[in-house]
Amino acid sequence: MTRFRPCIDLHQGVVKQIVGGSLRDDGSRPVENFVSPHPPAWFAERFRDDGLTGGHVIKLGPGNDGAAREALAAWPGGLQLGGGIHAANAAEWLDAGAAQVIVTSALFDATGTFQPAALDALVSEIGADRLVIDLSCRRTPHGWTVAMNRWQTLTDLEVSPATLDALAPHCAEFLIHAADVEGLCGGIDADLVAMLGNWGGRPVTYAGGAATLDDVLLVESAGQGRVDVTVGSALDLFGGNGVRYADLVAWNRR
């Protein structure tokens, strides 16, 4: 059964909702849908009190370590942590309270070539059960391609059943943002969700484009109940008007 999984996206130490495709390293300002007046702990405490498990905190660039630690301290063991994770610091973030750590860019070299040894090093350091592999991706002529470095750089790894089969023994679950629709509130990538649901070999959380409760229902149907969903910019908790947070809390209690 599809569950709602919450998120806390951090940018420059503040909880924000950002159009994913607008994040750049060239100094340009990303498109911000929401900037919260509340600190990260406020959201973590809300998710804790409402019993929402499996959510994630994502550090979007530098300057977010303090904010991430604040969120994790508010709910030790209740949230995953991603952004800048690699073998040398993964255990540190687990010690800070993360239930699991999420990794993308550290699995590739600067050109986007997958590095199996980097994955082996992470698994050796913390164990596969504490690792979430982020395969956030963009649509390409061949289907979907993993995008690293805050979704700016396409890699040599396709998001496909074969890739999922190969990586599944090395992680507890997958997190997959559809970067082309992330933050746009224009609807989900139903084809991607359907592919993930047909695979179904590990827990998977999909994020990107959900604008209404109908989109949440579509994730459940297209993903055959095997794909969980994150709702960001459309959520009233983040200034949106498409989905009520209370409805998603009730959804998880079905």
C-alpha positions in Angstrom: 0.0 0.0 0.0 1.3 3.4 -1.0 2.3 5.6 1.9 3.0 9.3 2.1 6.5 10.1 3.2 7.3 13.6 4.3 10.4 15.7 3.4 12.4 18.6 4.7 14.4 20.2 1.9 17.2 22.5 3.2 18.7 25.4 1.2 21.1 27.8 2.8 20.1 26.6 6.2 16.4 27.2 5.7 13.4 24.9 4.9 12.4 25.6 1.3 10.5 24.1 -1.6 12.5 24.7 -4.8 11.9 23.9 -8.5 14.5 21.2 -8.7 15.6 21.9 -12.3 16.6 25.5 -11.3 19.4 24.5 -8.9 22.7 25.7 -10.4 26.3 26.1 -9.4 26.8 29.3 -11.4 25.5 31.6 -8.7 22.1 32.1 -10.2 19.2 32.1 -7.7 16.9 29.0 -7.9 13.2 29.3 -8.3 11.7 29.2 -4.7 8.1 28.1 -4.3 8.2 28.4 -0.5 10.5 29.7 2.2 9.5 28.6 5.7 9.3 30.9 8.7 9.7 27.8 10.8 13.0 26.1 11.7 13.7 22.5 10.6 12.9 21.1 14.0 9.3 22.4 13.8 8.7 20.1 10.8 10.5 17.1 12.2 8.5 17.4 15.4 5.3 17.6 13.4 6.1 14.5 11.4 7.1 12.7 14.6 3.9 13.6 16.4 1.8 12.5 13.4 3.7 9.2 13.2 5.0 9.7 9.6 8.0 7.4 9.2 10.5 7.1 6.4 10.7 10.8 5.6 13.9 12.4 4.4 15.9 15.5 5.0 17.8 16.7 2.0 20.7 19.2 2.1 20.6 21.2 -1.2 24.1 22.4 -1.3 26.5 23.9 1.4 25.5 25.7 4.6 22.9 23.2 5.7 24.7 21.0 8.2 23.4 22.8 11.3 19.9 22.8 10.1 20.1 19.1 9.2 21.4 18.3 12.7 18.6 20.3 14.2 16.0 18.3 12.3 17.6 14.9 13.2 17.9 15.9 16.9 14.1 16.6 16.9 13.4 13.1 15.8 16.3 10.7 16.3 15.9 7.6 14.1 12.8 9.0 12.4 14.3 10.6 9.3 16.7 9.8 6.5 19.4 12.2 5.6 20.8 13.0 2.1 23.1 15.6 0.5 26.8 15.3 0.4 26.9 11.9 1.9 30.0 9.6 1.2 31.8 6.8 2.9 33.9 9.1 5.1 30.9 11.0 6.7 28.0 8.5 6.5 28.5 7.1 10.0 28.7 10.6 11.4 25.2 11.4 10.2 23.9 8.1 11.5 25.4 9.0 14.8 23.6 12.4 14.6 20.3 10.6 14.5 19.6 9.7 10.8 17.7 6.5 10.4 19.5 5.9 7.1 21.7 8.0 4.8 20.9 8.8 1.2 23.5 8.9 -1.5 23.8 9.8 -5.2 26.7 11.9 -6.3 29.3 10.0 -4.3 28.6 6.9 -6.4 30.0 8.6 -9.5 33.1 10.4 -10.6 33.2 14.0 -11.8 32.1 13.0 -15.3 29.1 11.0 -14.1 30.6 7.5 -14.5 29.3 5.0 -11.9 31.9 3.9 -9.4 31.1 0.4 -8.0 34.0 0.7 -5.5 32.4 3.8 -4.0 29.2 1.9 -3.3 31.2 -1.0 -1.9 33.0 1.4 0.5 29.7 2.8 1.7 28.2 -0.6 2.3 31.4 -1.7 4.1 31.3 1.3 6.3 27.6 1.4 7.4 25.9 -1.7 6.0 23.3 -2.0 3.2 20.4 -1.7 5.7 21.4 1.8 6.6 21.8 3.0 3.0 19.2 4.5 0.6 20.3 4.9 -3.0 18.9 8.1 -4.7 18.4 7.5 -8.4 16.8 10.9 -9.1 16.6 11.2 -12.8 15.7 13.1 -16.0 13.9 11.9 -19.0 16.2 11.0 -21.9 15.6 9.4 -25.3 16.3 6.0 -23.7 14.0 6.4 -20.8 15.4 7.9 -17.6 19.0 8.7 -16.7 20.3 9.3 -13.1 21.2 13.0 -12.6 23.8 13.9 -9.9 25.2 17.1 -8.5 21.8 18.5 -7.6 20.4 17.1 -10.8 22.7 19.2 -13.0 24.9 16.4 -14.4 23.6 13.3 -16.3 25.4 10.1 -15.5 26.0 6.9 -17.3 23.4 5.0 -15.3 19.9 4.4 -16.6 16.9 4.0 -14.2 15.7 0.6 -15.4 14.7 -2.7 -13.9 18.2 -4.0 -14.7 19.8 -1.2 -12.8 17.5 -1.6 -9.8 18.2 -5.4 -9.8 21.9 -4.7 -9.8 21.8 -2.2 -7.0 19.1 -3.7 -4.7 21.5 -6.0 -2.8 23.5 -3.0 -1.8 20.8 -0.9 -0.2 17.6 -0.9 1.9 15.5 1.2 -0.5 15.5 3.7 -3.3 14.5 7.4 -3.5 13.7 8.7 -6.9 12.9 12.3 -7.8 11.6 13.0 -11.3 13.8 16.1 -11.6 12.0 17.4 -14.7 8.8 17.8 -12.9 10.1 18.4 -9.3 8.5 21.5 -7.8 6.3 22.4 -10.8 3.1 21.0 -9.4 2.1 19.9 -12.9 1.5 16.2 -12.3 3.6 13.2 -11.7 5.7 11.2 -14.2 3.2 8.3 -14.3 5.4 6.2 -16.7 8.3 6.3 -14.3 6.0 5.3 -11.3 4.6 2.5 -13.4 8.0 1.1 -14.2 9.0 1.3 -10.5 5.8 -0.4 -9.4 6.3 -3.2 -12.0 9.7 -3.8 -10.6 8.8 -3.9 -6.9 12.1 -5.5 -5.6 12.8 -3.0 -2.8 10.9 -0.2 -1.1 10.8 2.9 -3.4 9.8 6.5 -2.7 8.8 8.7 -5.7 8.9 12.5 -5.6 8.1 15.0 -8.2 5.1 16.9 -9.6 2.3 15.9 -7.3 -0.2 18.7 -7.3 -3.4 17.2 -5.9 -4.7 14.2 -3.9 -5.6 12.7 -7.3 -1.8 12.6 -8.1 -1.3 10.6 -4.9 -4.0 8.2 -5.9 -2.3 7.9 -9.3 1.0 7.0 -7.7 -0.8 4.2 -5.8 -2.6 2.9 -8.9 0.3 3.3 -11.4 2.7 1.9 -8.9 0.5 -1.0 -7.9 0.7 0.1 -4.3 4.4 -0.6 -4.3 5.7 2.9 -4.6 5.5 5.5 -1.7 5.1 9.2 -2.5 6.5 12.5 -1.3 4.5 15.7 -1.8 6.3 19.0 -1.6 5.4 22.4 -3.1 1.6 21.5 -3.4 1.3 20.7 0.3 -0.4 23.3 2.5 2.4 22.7 5.1 4.8 24.2 2.6 2.5 27.1 1.4 0.8 25.1 -1.3 -3.0 24.8 -2.0 -3.3 21.5 -3.8 -3.0 18.9 -1.0 -3.9 19.1 2.7 -1.3 17.7 5.1 -4.1 16.5 7.3 -5.5 14.4 4.4 -2.1 12.7 3.9 -1.8 11.9 7.6 -5.2 10.3 7.4 -4.2 8.5 4.2 -1.3 6.8 6.1 -3.7 5.7 8.8 -6.0 3.8 6.5 
